[in-house]
Amino acid sequence: MSSEKFDYFIKGEKGKYEVVIGLEVHAQVLSKSKLFSGSSTKFGADPNNQVSLIDSAFPGMLPVINEECVKQAVRTGLGLNAKINNHSVFDRKNYFYADLPQGYQISQYKNPIVGEGKVLLDMPYGVREIGIERLHLEQDAGKSIHDMDPTSTYVDLNRSGIALMEIVSKPDLRSPDEVNAYIKKLRSIMRYLDTCDGNMQEGSLRADVNVSVRKEGDKKFGTRCEIKNVNSIKFMQMAIEYEASRQVELIENGKKVDQETRLFDTKKNETRSMRSKEDAHDYRYFPDPDLLPLKLEQKLIDDLKKSLPELPDKKKERFIKEYGLNTYEANVLVSEKEISEYYEEVAKLSDKKLAATWMMGDLFAMLNDKGLDISKSPISAKHFAELVESIKTGEISGRIAKDIFEIMLETGDNPKKIIDLNGMKQLSDPKELEKIINEILNKNKDKVDQYKSGKVKLFGFFVGQTMKLSDGKANPKLVNEILTKKLK
Amino acid sequence: MTEITRQSLNEIIEKVKTKKISSTDLTKAYIKNIESAKKLNAFVTTTFDQALDKAQQFDNKPNFDQLLPGIPLAVKDLFCTENTKTTAGSNILNNFIPSYESTVTKNLWNNGSFLLGKLNCDEFAMGSSNETSHYGNVINPVGDHLVPGGSSGGSSSALAADLTPATIGTDTGGSIRQPASFTGTVGLKPTYGLCSRWGIVAFASSLDQAGPMTKTIQDCAIMLESMSGFDEKDSTSINKKNEQYSKNLKDNIKGLKIGIPKEYRVDNMPKEVDELWEKGKKILKDLGAQLIDISLPHTKYALPTYYIVAPAEASSNLARYDGVRYGYRSKQGKDLIEMYEKTRSEGFGDEVKRRILIGTYVLSSGYYDAYYLKAQKVRQLIKKDFDDSFKKIDAILTPSTPSSAFKIGEKTNDPVSMYLNDIFTVPVNLAGLPALSMPAGVDKQGHPLGLQLIGKALDEQKILNIGYAFEKNCGFKNEIKKWWS
């Protein structure tokens, strides 16, 4: 597929080490209410304003499963090409913490709702298949706030009981870049499915990162460490790099890597031991007697499958086939549902290939600059398509297009209007162009002579002068042709 | 006037309906009884003012079509009652006032009744003698030295002493049937899922079930009808139509097949219990029922299984009492862990701590398979024993308890002997079946003894019918002398 080769190894003195990574991604389910109560899940409410008696675990309160959350998990499972389990069980994971009102988290342990699946990553060195071990539903905990008071801890239970999907990958990832691609792919799939908004700032997507290292070529995995609750891709990558190096150093110094849970300190850029395997919690999992096993009718699964939208992998193939894009372009344009939708609208009204180039160039640069999502783009798909079409027909030059683009941003006008108002149409009349070119050649006889005596680099000078004299409107293709003829 | 409180719920309802007594006068009669019965320690909280208000409201605008028109009722303090303190017999909830009403009590109030007070019980319903309550032990009206049974001991005592016309308890391993048996009253543990668990302080979720405690079988049918019903707030609630148990009560049991399980004849069982069982068999036979010897081979594993499953669930259910959001919080403790430790050490009594420890142990990694998982498998076998038997019989007759009420303090230092008191009642909870304890006679000391009828799942009507027929022909009369006032 590509000439690039995978090359991410930690170099020690005694050889190269491969980094083995597995992720446990916690994705907040998009749903109006919590997993087992009717409380709202909206982000940003005042503390403890979205808390029911169930979320705060009052005596005698009982959980009732939210069907929509179950459907969302099934949709996500289907999106990950995974096996959906008709029978799954909710278990209690018991531990004490101030922001865990029940004293246990309702989760799924032995029998998750979704089994094995896979995700494909387009890497520069080819397609990588990353195995999904499982996906299960569980409750989120509340939030402990330690910095509001010097002596007390405050607890906000708004998040308590919100549905999370824990998506566990197999230890198939091999580099920070692959982690980046994996998270983005998961996020993209879930956003296509509308099952998770993937908003990492708001904590809708977080991950525990399992890292181990082994000598290149070794078959056996090394001892892994789990880095808890990392909430940005950048931090995940930094944590992996630090952790892998730390482990290599230990091994090279003849020491052992201890299996333990570690924390990533984003300020010091290092991982620190949180608790060793010996101190690991005994969660005393057992089936939650307040909930019956979750039984899914095959028909429900089939119906959900039928109603799934087109997902990025499929859409990518279609874009390549239908619009003649290359893999890279297709990958970029399907990465977000909204981008793909914008592109398809533009492509319908203009040249498909040119639309891709201009979207990925100027449009993305502008959005990036302004920090906007494509859904908030100040230039509509329709106007953008008109601009692309004008370039394609030769009505305007690429250079002029950039100016028009700027004006569109400022005024919100459509490109036609801007072209007419500012007389920006490309100069494509050969006679007019010849006139301008003759003028330039006459003014610069010395340079013409130099050119003819072999200083061919001066060709660019003549082109530039022509553009300048025509206010940038000269059709570059024609200018080239005429100049070549005249300078023979 | 005071004699009204000696009567059955059904008789009282008739009197109210025919306007022979007003709800207010009825309520006053019970309040008078309660005030003169403080020695029994049956109540944790009384709600007299509120009850009199409700009675007045009823009298002003009576609705006689209700199942419980204008009837004051005291309930076990395990049911959360809106704006009325609910303690579960524990120090850790000694200041807890729920903002919500349990589904079962709400059903009772919706049928015309109202709250008279909250009845003492073993702490978190863990006990067989009502001696583990933080609010002191309850005394059995049968004798001042006797326990009323447990955990619904306040309920059985109050009922037998005419402090409430009927009541409700919860039964996790016998907590309704054993105290009923000890006080000469009727107690029914319904099929698991028939009564909602929503708003009941949880002990062991897969076993807990609320049920009626009454003076007669007819009363039991009325109460069951009033309190049961599907509740979408409880995922284990059974979605079915409500039944009219009292209207459909019949005393013809001709041709019914009654199973007699040989495993319920245990060593060291007092002779009177055995004789009583024989008497029960004879009565049913004389009424035209057919007695069939059956075997429930896994019965002997029921008690150890129960004492793994129930504490396991309890250890998790009681984790929420941590002093963070409500209930008792220790003033000591420098950090979170210490606050937890002090709060729970001071908040829970010994029996509760014992069960939390047992439960935590059996769920621990390395022990889970040997205890909890094994217990769940045995539980399935116990259930299968019943399922197999019920293919050929209609109901099972057994003694309710291996003895009559024991003395206060007699078993407090011997938990295993205390646990053994539940030997005939726990298999039913493990299997999720309905079972009724009905008074059948007395032992040599004149202390009441009960017999237990076990039915198929959702076959409450049938065991009520058998009990109804039995009651009419048994000739038992609860002769309790009012020694306490």
Contacts between the chains, C-beta under 8 A, distances in Angstrom:
chain1	res1	chain2	res2	distance
A	53	B	99	7.5
A	53	B	100	6.3
A	56	B	325	5.6
A	57	B	320	4.3
A	57	B	325	7.3
A	58	B	98	7.1
A	58	B	100	7.5
A	58	B	325	7.8
A	58	B	326	6.9
A	59	B	80	6.2
A	59	B	86	7.1
A	59	B	88	7.1
A	59	B	93	6.9
A	59	B	96	7.0
A	59	B	98	7.2
A	59	B	201	4.5
A	59	B	202	7.4
A	59	B	320	7.4
A	60	B	80	5.0
A	60	B	98	7.8
A	60	B	102	6.2
A	60	B	197	7.4
A	60	B	198	6.5
A	60	B	199	4.2
A	60	B	200	5.0
A	60	B	201	5.4
A	60	B	202	6.4
A	61	B	198	7.5
A	61	B	199	7.8
A	62	B	197	6.4
A	62	B	198	5.4
A	62	B	233	6.2
A	62	B	234	5.3
A	62	B	235	6.6
A	63	B	235	6.9
A	64	B	232	6.9
A	64	B	233	6.2
A	64	B	234	7.8
A	64	B	235	5.4
A	65	B	235	6.9
A	92	B	316	5.4
A	94	B	315	7.8
A	94	B	316	5.5
A	94	B	319	6.4
A	94	B	363	7.4
A	96	B	319	6.7
A	96	B	322	6.6
A	96	B	337	8.0
A	96	B	340	5.9
A	97	B	336	7.9
A	98	B	322	7.9
A	98	B	324	5.5
A	98	B	336	5.7
A	101	B	320	6.3
A	101	B	324	7.4
A	101	B	325	6.3
A	102	B	319	6.7
A	102	B	320	5.4
A	103	B	316	7.0
A	103	B	318	7.9
A	103	B	319	2.3
A	103	B	320	5.1
A	103	B	322	6.4
A	104	B	316	5.5
A	104	B	319	6.0
A	153	B	336	7.3
A	155	B	324	7.0
A	282	B	364	5.5
A	282	B	365	5.1
A	284	B	315	7.7
A	284	B	316	7.4
A	284	B	360	6.8
A	284	B	363	3.8
A	284	B	364	6.2
A	284	B	365	7.5
A	284	B	368	7.6
A	285	B	363	7.9
A	285	B	368	7.9
A	286	B	312	6.4
A	286	B	316	7.3
A	286	B	363	5.6
A	286	B	368	7.4
A	286	B	372	6.1
A	289	B	204	7.5
A	289	B	205	3.8
A	289	B	206	3.8
A	289	B	236	7.8
A	289	B	313	5.5
A	290	B	202	8.0
A	290	B	205	5.1
A	290	B	235	6.4
A	290	B	236	6.9
A	291	B	235	5.3
A	291	B	236	7.9
A	292	B	235	5.8
A	292	B	236	6.4
